[in-house]
Amino acid sequence: MLSIALIYSISSQLHTLTGVLTVAFLLLLSLYFQKVESLKGYSFPIVIFGMVALGMFFPSYFQEYEGYKFSNLITPLIQLIMFGMGATLSLKDFAAVVKSPKSVGIGVIAQFSIMPLIGFVLAKLSGLEPEIAAGIILVGCSPSGTASNVMAFLAKANVALSVTLTSITTLLAPLMTPLLMKLLAGQFIEIDLVKMMWDIFKIILLPVGAGLIVHRLLGQNIKYIEKLLPLISMLGIALIILVITAAGRDSLLEIGPLLILLVMIHNVMGYGVGYWFSRLTGMNEQDSRTLAIEVGMQNAGLASGLANLLGKIATVGLAPAVFGPMQNITGSILATVWSRREPKQ
């Protein structure tokens, strides 16, 4: 609703003053939430909405400077986030593979089937231009993101399983995401399978591998860096959202409400189908919560980076730009609801 209100305000020419007041209000609200324990989990999503408002009201400041396009920063920022993920991983993070291989197997299958298929159906029914519709599929074909691990913790889900699934699906992404995109999105845009595999390898596996090496070399000393990594990751995500929003601002003004609705359906259906798929396959309540969150929350940053490397950040990149803030809000709400109920044994 807030995103739709922003689009309406801009369309109504309520520009500079409204923009300044909106951005200031959201950032101050985020600071207030940081000081209230029960609201702290909503602070970062509010910052993201502030970045969206900034990009929508003042796009020219965040598109380029003296000929340098700020979209060139997207890939390095994602690599920095992936490096941080690798630097925090160790063998114990894959313990769930040994403890519950069935849950891990079901989770990986669910991740690379449910959201891609829902995204494909929504894209076909949307009536949007092909490149924008392809962005919906791209989000669905991406692996889960690290934000899902935080939501799993808040939701009293299986955090070890969540971390394991995020790690495994991320490592499988260089193979699975291009194959799924070729199969499902090939009719919307041209997909160079080998190039996309190489792009994802550079964005994910190289920085994650470097992070694992740093973790290994530093040993216990890594804990001093780990305190900074979440802050660096959040800053990186906020900047990515800002740049993409500014780049695709005109398209968002034109089709924003419809795209927001489609992305919300995609996101919420991911939670619902992921949960009931898990229950039907015999998983317990706690693991089903985990899979619901893992399936519903995608690595929108990776999807944005791929859209940028395709040279279509202002079209294919729109759905990831909307999905990122959306999943943080819906994920926080779902986690809050589940946090009030202990999982049934």
KEPA-849612 format. One line per field, with one value per residue (C-alpha): z, y, x; residue number from 1; residue in three letters. Coordinates in steps of 0.5 Angstrom, whole numbers, always signed. Layout:
<rs>
z <- (Z/...) $
y <- (Y/...) $
x <- (X/...) $
num <- (NUM/...) $
residuo <- (ALA/...) $
</rs>
This chain:
<rs>
z <- (+0/+2/-5/-9/-5/-7/-14/-14/-10/-16/-21/-18/-19/-11/-12/-8/-2/-1/-3/+2/+8/+6/+6/+12/+16/+14/+16/+23/+23/+22/+28/+32/+31/+32/+40/+41/+42/+39/+33/+31/+26/+22/+22/+16/+11/+13/+11/+4/+3/+4/-1/-6/-4/-5/-12/-14/-12/-14/-20/-23/-17/-17/-25/-26/-25/-30/-35/-30/-29/-22/-24/-25/-18/-17/-19/-14/-8/-9/-9/-3/+0/-2/+0/+7/+7/+5/+11/+16/+13/+16/+16/+22/+17/+13/+19/+17/+11/+16/+21/+16/+9/+7/+9/+6/-1/+0/+1/-5/-10/-7/-8/-15/-17/-13/-14/-22/-24/-20/-23/-30/-29/-27/-32/-37/-34/-33/-40/-38/-44/-44/-41/-35/-34/-35/-29/-25/-27/-26/-18/-18/-21/-16/-10/-3/+1/+7/+10/+11/+16/+20/+19/+21/+28/+29/+27/+32/+25/+24/+23/+22/+16/+14/+14/+10/+5/+3/+3/-2/-6/-7/-9/-14/-17/-23/-26/-24/-25/-32/-34/-31/-34/-41/-40/-37/-39/-46/-50/-46/-47/-50/-45/-47/-42/-42/-41/-35/-32/-32/-29/-23/-22/-22/-17/-13/-13/-13/-7/-3/-4/-2/+4/+6/+5/+9/+15/+15/+15/+21/+25/+31/+29/+24/+30/+30/+22/+23/+27/+21/+16/+17/+17/+10/+7/+9/+6/+0/-1/+1/-5/-10/-9/-9/-16/-19/-17/-20/-26/-27/-24/-31/-32/-25/-25/-31/-29/-21/-18/-22/-21/-14/-14/-18/-14/-7/-10/-12/-5/-1/-5/-4/+3/+3/-2/+1/+8/+5/+0/+6/+11/+5/+4/+12/+15/+22/+24/+25/+19/+15/+17/+15/+8/+7/+9/+5/-1/-1/+1/-5/-7/-10/-10/-15/-19/-20/-21/-27/-30/-30/-33/-38/-40/-38/-31/-32/-35/-32/-26/-24/-21/-16/-14/-12/-9/-4/+0/-1/+2/+8/+10/+9/+12/+18/+19/+18/+23/+28/+28/+28/+34/+38/+37/+39/+33/+34/+35) $
y <- (+0/+5/+3/+5/+11/+13/+12/+16/+22/+22/+22/+27/+32/+33/+32/+36/+37/+31/+27/+30/+29/+22/+20/+24/+21/+13/+14/+17/+12/+7/+10/+10/+2/+1/+3/-1/-8/-11/-7/-8/-13/-8/-3/-5/-6/+1/+3/+0/+3/+10/+8/+6/+13/+17/+13/+15/+22/+24/+19/+23/+23/+16/+14/+17/+22/+25/+19/+14/+9/+7/+1/-1/-2/-7/-13/-11/-10/-17/-20/-16/-19/-26/-25/-24/-30/-34/-31/-33/-41/-47/-54/-54/-50/-56/-61/-61/-65/-71/-70/-69/-71/-72/-65/-62/-66/-64/-56/-56/-59/-54/-48/-50/-52/-48/-41/-41/-45/-39/-34/-37/-37/-30/-28/-31/-28/-21/-18/-14/-13/-19/-16/-14/-21/-24/-21/-24/-31/-29/-28/-35/-38/-35/-38/-37/-31/-30/-26/-32/-35/-29/-30/-37/-35/-31/-36/-41/-45/-50/-45/-50/-53/-46/-44/-51/-50/-42/-45/-51/-47/-41/-46/-50/-43/-43/-49/-49/-41/-41/-48/-46/-39/-42/-47/-42/-35/-36/-35/-28/-26/-29/-33/-34/-41/-41/-33/-33/-39/-36/-29/-33/-36/-30/-27/-32/-38/-34/-29/-34/-39/-33/-32/-39/-38/-32/-36/-42/-37/-33/-38/-35/-28/-28/-26/-19/-19/-22/-17/-12/-16/-16/-8/-8/-13/-9/-3/-6/-9/-2/+1/-4/-2/+5/+5/+0/+4/+10/+6/+4/+9/+11/+4/+3/+9/+6/-1/+0/-2/-8/-11/-10/-14/-19/-19/-20/-26/-29/-28/-30/-36/-38/-38/-42/-47/-48/-50/-55/-58/-59/-62/-67/-70/-71/-66/-64/-57/-53/-56/-54/-47/-47/-49/-44/-38/-41/-42/-35/-31/-30/-27/-21/-18/-24/-23/-15/-17/-22/-17/-11/-16/-17/-10/-10/-7/-2/-7/-14/-11/-8/-15/-16/-9/-9/-17/-15/-10/-14/-20/-17/-14/-20/-25/-20/-21/-28/-29/-25/-29/-36/-33/-33/-40/-46/-51/-57/-64) $
x <- (+0/+6/+9/+2/+2/+9/+7/+1/+4/+9/+4/+0/+7/+7/+15/+20/+17/+13/+20/+24/+18/+17/+24/+26/+19/+21/+29/+27/+21/+27/+31/+25/+24/+31/+30/+24/+25/+19/+19/+27/+26/+22/+27/+31/+25/+23/+30/+29/+22/+26/+31/+25/+22/+29/+30/+23/+23/+30/+32/+37/+41/+42/+43/+50/+55/+59/+58/+59/+53/+51/+48/+56/+56/+51/+55/+61/+56/+53/+60/+61/+55/+56/+63/+60/+56/+62/+66/+61/+60/+63/+62/+57/+53/+52/+50/+43/+45/+47/+42/+36/+37/+30/+28/+34/+33/+25/+27/+32/+27/+21/+26/+27/+20/+15/+17/+20/+13/+9/+13/+12/+4/+4/+8/+4/-2/+0/+0/+6/+11/+16/+22/+18/+15/+21/+23/+18/+21/+28/+26/+23/+29/+34/+36/+34/+37/+40/+34/+31/+35/+34/+26/+27/+30/+24/+19/+22/+23/+29/+35/+40/+36/+35/+42/+44/+38/+40/+48/+46/+41/+46/+52/+47/+45/+50/+47/+40/+38/+40/+37/+30/+31/+32/+26/+21/+23/+26/+20/+20/+27/+34/+38/+45/+46/+53/+54/+49/+52/+59/+56/+53/+59/+63/+57/+56/+62/+68/+66/+63/+69/+74/+70/+71/+78/+78/+74/+79/+85/+82/+79/+77/+79/+73/+68/+71/+69/+63/+60/+61/+58/+51/+51/+55/+50/+44/+48/+49/+42/+40/+44/+42/+35/+36/+40/+35/+29/+32/+34/+27/+23/+19/+17/+15/+10/+7/+6/+7/+1/+0/+7/+7/+0/+4/+10/+6/+2/+8/+11/+5/+4/+11/+10/+3/+5/+12/+9/+3/+8/+12/+7/+4/+11/+11/+15/+14/+11/+18/+21/+15/+16/+23/+21/+16/+20/+26/+21/+18/+24/+29/+35/+33/+40/+42/+36/+38/+45/+43/+38/+44/+49/+43/+43/+36/+36/+30/+26/+28/+30/+24/+21/+27/+27/+20/+20/+26/+22/+16/+19/+22/+15/+11/+17/+17/+9/+9/+15/+12/+5/+9/+14/+7/+6/+11/+11/+7/+11) $
num <- (1/2/3/4/5/6/7/8/9/10/11/12/13/14/15/16/17/18/19/20/21/22/23/24/25/26/27/28/29/30/31/32/33/34/35/36/37/38/39/40/41/42/43/44/45/46/47/48/49/50/51/52/53/54/55/56/57/58/59/60/61/62/63/64/65/66/67/68/69/70/71/72/73/74/75/76/77/78/79/80/81/82/83/84/85/86/87/88/89/90/91/92/93/94/95/96/97/98/99/100/101/102/103/104/105/106/107/108/109/110/111/112/113/114/115/116/117/118/119/120/121/122/123/124/125/126/127/128/129/130/131/132/133/134/135/136/137/138/139/140/141/142/143/144/145/146/147/148/149/150/151/152/153/154/155/156/157/158/159/160/161/162/163/164/165/166/167/168/169/170/171/172/173/174/175/176/177/178/179/180/181/182/183/184/185/186/187/188/189/190/191/192/193/194/195/196/197/198/199/200/201/202/203/204/205/206/207/208/209/210/211/212/213/214/215/216/217/218/219/220/221/222/223/224/225/226/227/228/229/230/231/232/233/234/235/236/237/238/239/240/241/242/243/244/245/246/247/248/249/250/251/252/253/254/255/256/257/258/259/260/261/262/263/264/265/266/267/268/269/270/271/272/273/274/275/276/277/278/279/280/281/282/283/284/285/286/287/288/289/290/291/292/293/294/295/296/297/298/299/300/301/302/303/304/305/306/307/308/309/310/311/312/313/314/315/316/317/318/319/320/321/322/323/324/325/326/327/328/329/330/331/332/333/334/335/336/337/338/339/340/341/342/343/344/345) $
residuo <- (MET/LEU/SER/ILE/ALA/LEU/ILE/TYR/SER/ILE/SER/SER/GLN/LEU/HIS/THR/LEU/THR/GLY/VAL/LEU/THR/VAL/ALA/PHE/LEU/LEU/LEU/LEU/SER/LEU/TYR/PHE/GLN/LYS/VAL/GLU/SER/LEU/LYS/GLY/TYR/SER/PHE/PRO/ILE/VAL/ILE/PHE/GLY/MET/VAL/ALA/LEU/GLY/MET/PHE/PHE/PRO/SER/TYR/PHE/GLN/GLU/TYR/GLU/GLY/TYR/LYS/PHE/SER/ASN/LEU/ILE/THR/PRO/LEU/ILE/GLN/LEU/ILE/MET/PHE/GLY/MET/GLY/ALA/THR/LEU/SER/LEU/LYS/ASP/PHE/ALA/ALA/VAL/VAL/LYS/SER/PRO/LYS/SER/VAL/GLY/ILE/GLY/VAL/ILE/ALA/GLN/PHE/SER/ILE/MET/PRO/LEU/ILE/GLY/PHE/VAL/LEU/ALA/LYS/LEU/SER/GLY/LEU/GLU/PRO/GLU/ILE/ALA/ALA/GLY/ILE/ILE/LEU/VAL/GLY/CYS/SER/PRO/SER/GLY/THR/ALA/SER/ASN/VAL/MET/ALA/PHE/LEU/ALA/LYS/ALA/ASN/VAL/ALA/LEU/SER/VAL/THR/LEU/THR/SER/ILE/THR/THR/LEU/LEU/ALA/PRO/LEU/MET/THR/PRO/LEU/LEU/MET/LYS/LEU/LEU/ALA/GLY/GLN/PHE/ILE/GLU/ILE/ASP/LEU/VAL/LYS/MET/MET/TRP/ASP/ILE/PHE/LYS/ILE/ILE/LEU/LEU/PRO/VAL/GLY/ALA/GLY/LEU/ILE/VAL/HIS/ARG/LEU/LEU/GLY/GLN/ASN/ILE/LYS/TYR/ILE/GLU/LYS/LEU/LEU/PRO/LEU/ILE/SER/MET/LEU/GLY/ILE/ALA/LEU/ILE/ILE/LEU/VAL/ILE/THR/ALA/ALA/GLY/ARG/ASP/SER/LEU/LEU/GLU/ILE/GLY/PRO/LEU/LEU/ILE/LEU/LEU/VAL/MET/ILE/HIS/ASN/VAL/MET/GLY/TYR/GLY/VAL/GLY/TYR/TRP/PHE/SER/ARG/LEU/THR/GLY/MET/ASN/GLU/GLN/ASP/SER/ARG/THR/LEU/ALA/ILE/GLU/VAL/GLY/MET/GLN/ASN/ALA/GLY/LEU/ALA/SER/GLY/LEU/ALA/ASN/LEU/LEU/GLY/LYS/ILE/ALA/THR/VAL/GLY/LEU/ALA/PRO/ALA/VAL/PHE/GLY/PRO/MET/GLN/ASN/ILE/THR/GLY/SER/ILE/LEU/ALA/THR/VAL/TRP/SER/ARG/ARG/GLU/PRO/LYS/GLN) $
</rs>
